[in-house]
């Protein structure tokens, strides 16, 4: 009985938390890549890199989605976003847009 309670109550909660932590980490990595790109090119706020511009600063040239989220690269000086494609936990709903300040 204890195993059943664990797998139905605790394990899904841990999976959602792991996904949220991975999304937060991906957003931080993306922000760091954008900052490195901006510093190397001497650009200021408002410059918008393409994903191909940031690829050299990302592991294997891309980010791996943790829960099917979609990342949007924003101009230098603005926070990148991740849009959820499925509900993760009580307050994290499908279509919600997250930035690193959400965590």
C-alpha positions in Angstrom: 0.0 0.0 0.0 2.8 2.4 0.8 4.3 2.0 -2.7 0.9 2.7 -4.3 0.6 5.9 -2.3 4.1 7.0 -3.2 3.7 6.4 -7.0 0.3 8.0 -7.2 0.9 11.0 -4.9 4.6 11.7 -4.7 6.1 10.6 -8.0 3.9 12.8 -10.3 4.6 15.8 -8.1 8.4 15.1 -8.4 8.1 14.8 -12.1 6.4 18.1 -12.4 9.0 19.8 -10.2 11.8 18.2 -12.2 10.2 19.6 -15.4 9.8 23.1 -13.9 13.5 23.1 -12.7 14.6 22.0 -16.2 12.6 24.8 -17.8 14.1 27.3 -15.4 17.6 26.0 -16.1 16.9 26.2 -19.9 15.8 29.8 -19.6 18.9 30.7 -17.6 21.1 28.9 -20.2 19.3 30.8 -23.0 19.8 34.1 -21.2 23.5 33.3 -20.8 23.9 32.4 -24.4 22.2 35.7 -25.4 24.5 37.7 -23.1 27.6 36.1 -24.5 26.4 36.7 -28.1 25.7 40.4 -27.2 29.1 40.9 -25.5 31.1 39.3 -28.4 29.4 41.4 -31.0 29.2 44.6 -28.9 25.5 45.0 -29.3 23.2 46.7 -26.8 19.6 46.4 -25.7 17.1 45.8 -28.5 19.3 43.6 -30.7 17.6 40.3 -31.5 19.7 37.2 -32.1 18.4 34.3 -34.1 18.6 30.8 -32.6 21.4 30.1 -35.1 23.3 33.0 -33.5 23.0 31.4 -30.1 23.7 27.8 -31.2 27.5 28.1 -30.5 26.8 28.9 -26.9 24.4 26.0 -26.3 25.2 22.4 -25.7 24.9 20.5 -29.0 23.7 23.8 -30.5 20.2 23.7 -29.1 18.0 23.4 -25.9 16.2 20.2 -25.1 12.6 20.6 -24.1 11.8 19.3 -20.6 8.0 19.1 -21.0 7.2 20.1 -24.6 7.6 23.8 -23.8 8.3 26.2 -26.6 11.1 28.8 -26.1 11.0 32.3 -27.6 14.2 34.4 -27.9 13.6 38.0 -27.1 15.8 41.1 -27.8 18.8 41.8 -25.6 17.6 43.4 -22.4 14.3 41.4 -22.3 13.8 38.0 -20.7 13.4 35.0 -22.9 10.2 33.0 -22.5 9.0 29.5 -22.4 5.3 28.7 -23.2 3.9 25.6 -21.7 2.2 23.1 -24.1 0.7 21.1 -21.3 -0.4 21.5 -17.6 2.4 20.8 -15.2 1.0 21.5 -11.8 -1.9 23.3 -10.1 -0.8 26.8 -11.0 1.2 26.1 -14.2 -1.4 25.8 -17.0 -1.2 25.1 -20.7 -0.4 28.2 -22.7 1.2 30.0 -19.7 4.3 32.0 -20.5 7.2 31.7 -18.1 10.4 33.7 -17.6 13.2 33.1 -15.1 11.5 35.4 -12.7 8.6 32.9 -12.3 10.9 30.6 -10.4 
